[in-house]
Amino acid sequence: MKTLPISAAGFGDSAAGIRVYIANRPPMAEYAGLAAVQPLHSGETELINQACGNGWRKVFNVYAKLLFALDTKQFAFTQHAGSWQQYRDHYLLQAGSNTALVFGTPDLQPAKEVVHIMAGRTYAKALLENGLAAQLSWLNNEFAVDKHHRLLVCPYFDYRQLNNEKLAYLAQLIKALDEAQ
């Protein structure tokens, strides 16, 4: 089964297998008219951090930390860099990275190569109210899963909301999606 390209705006690899969805985009003029997923270039995450503040640094850091928490038998992210920091700086959301950060509604065409992660319960609930065709099973107050669509809901990508313990739990949920197939 071929991975479908992402139809919403965002950063990263348009055929990414790990797709994280968040409600907002960096408030920068160069991204205001973004209509598709575009790869970032080396150093661009740092430029976004400098222009937009600590909130975006947390998003990028938590994303890279999650990739390094994933099962290395399923995902090869750790083969590209020696640490999550190096991965964040040199590979995350770049062309061919297999990662995307999307500022829109997930296209939930089932594909065994894609994991959809919605960052934030409030964002997920708003998308459901607006017609997102997902059947979420809430595992607790913060995490939900739709196994058919390979969709997970987790806390927002922030250290306080998605701490190391919760990141490990999210990595286990991702592993369980692959084991269920």
C-alpha positions in Angstrom: 0.0 0.0 0.0 1.5 3.3 -1.0 1.6 6.2 1.5 -0.7 9.0 0.5 0.7 12.5 0.4 -0.5 15.0 2.9 -3.1 17.4 1.6 -2.9 20.0 4.3 -0.2 22.7 5.0 2.8 21.8 7.2 6.5 21.1 7.5 8.4 18.0 6.6 8.2 15.1 4.3 4.9 15.0 2.2 4.9 11.2 2.3 5.8 11.0 6.0 5.0 7.9 8.1 4.9 9.9 11.4 2.4 12.8 11.0 1.8 15.1 14.0 -1.1 17.5 13.8 -1.3 20.7 15.8 -3.8 23.6 15.8 -1.5 26.5 14.9 1.5 27.3 12.7 4.4 29.6 13.5 3.3 33.2 13.2 5.9 34.2 10.6 5.1 35.9 7.3 7.0 33.2 5.3 4.6 30.5 6.5 1.3 32.5 6.4 0.4 31.4 2.9 1.7 27.9 3.2 -0.7 25.6 1.4 1.2 22.3 1.3 3.8 20.3 3.3 7.2 21.8 2.6 10.5 20.4 3.9 12.4 22.5 6.3 16.1 23.1 5.7 18.9 22.6 8.1 18.8 25.3 10.7 15.3 26.4 9.9 13.9 25.0 13.2 16.3 27.2 15.1 15.2 30.3 13.0 11.6 29.5 14.0 12.6 29.1 17.6 14.3 32.5 17.6 11.4 34.2 15.9 8.5 32.6 17.7 9.9 31.7 21.1 10.1 28.8 23.5 6.8 27.2 22.6 8.0 26.2 19.2 11.3 25.0 20.6 9.3 22.6 22.9 7.3 21.3 19.9 10.4 20.4 17.9 12.2 19.0 21.0 9.3 16.8 22.0 8.9 15.6 18.5 12.5 14.6 18.2 12.5 13.0 21.7 9.4 10.9 20.7 11.2 9.6 17.6 14.1 8.5 19.7 11.7 6.7 22.1 10.2 4.6 19.3 11.0 0.9 18.8 14.2 0.8 16.7 13.0 -2.4 15.1 10.0 -0.5 13.6 11.6 2.9 13.0 15.1 3.9 12.0 15.3 7.4 13.3 18.2 6.6 15.7 20.3 5.5 12.8 20.5 9.0 11.4 21.9 10.8 14.5 23.5 10.0 17.8 21.0 11.9 19.9 17.5 13.4 19.6 19.1 16.9 19.6 21.2 16.0 16.6 18.2 14.5 14.9 16.2 17.6 15.6 18.9 19.9 14.2 19.8 17.9 11.1 16.9 15.7 10.0 13.5 16.5 11.7 10.9 17.7 9.2 13.3 17.8 6.3 13.0 16.1 2.9 13.1 12.3 3.2 12.8 12.5 7.1 9.6 10.4 7.2 8.3 13.1 9.6 5.7 15.8 9.2 4.1 18.5 11.4 0.7 19.3 9.9 -1.4 22.4 10.5 -4.7 21.0 9.4 -7.2 18.1 9.5 -5.8 14.6 9.1 -6.6 12.7 5.9 -7.5 9.4 7.6 -7.1 7.1 4.6 -6.0 3.9 6.3 -2.4 3.1 5.4 -0.3 0.7 7.4 2.8 2.9 6.9 1.3 6.0 8.5 0.8 6.9 12.2 -1.4 10.0 12.8 -0.8 11.8 16.1 -3.0 14.7 17.2 -1.3 16.9 19.7 -3.8 18.1 22.2 -7.1 16.8 23.4 -8.9 20.1 22.8 -7.7 20.2 19.2 -8.8 16.6 18.7 -12.3 17.3 20.1 -12.7 20.4 18.0 -11.8 18.4 14.8 -14.3 15.7 15.8 -17.0 18.3 16.3 -16.2 19.7 12.8 -16.7 16.3 11.2 -13.4 14.4 11.4 -14.5 10.8 10.7 -12.6 9.1 13.6 -13.8 6.6 16.2 -11.7 7.5 19.2 -11.5 5.2 22.2 -10.3 7.3 25.1 -7.7 5.3 27.1 -7.6 8.0 29.9 -8.0 11.8 30.1 -5.2 12.5 27.8 -4.7 9.6 25.3 -7.1 8.2 22.7 -6.7 5.7 19.8 -8.5 4.9 16.6 -6.8 1.7 15.6 -8.5 1.5 12.2 -7.2 4.9 11.1 -3.9 4.5 13.0 -4.7 7.7 14.9 -3.6 8.7 18.3 -4.4 11.6 20.5 -1.9 12.7 23.1 -1.2 15.8 25.1 0.2 18.9 23.3 3.9 18.7 22.5 5.2 20.5 25.5 7.5 19.2 28.3 4.9 19.7 31.0 2.0 18.2 29.2 3.9 15.4 27.4 6.7 14.6 29.8 9.2 11.7 29.4 6.8 9.2 31.1 4.0 10.2 28.8 6.3 10.1 25.8 7.2 6.5 26.6 3.5 5.7 26.8 2.9 7.3 23.4 5.8 5.3 22.0 4.2 2.1 23.4 0.9 3.1 21.7 2.6 3.5 18.4 4.3 0.1 18.8 0.9 -1.5 19.6 -0.6 0.0 16.4 2.0 -1.9 14.3 1.6 -5.1 16.4 -2.2 -5.0 15.9 -1.8 -5.4 12.1 
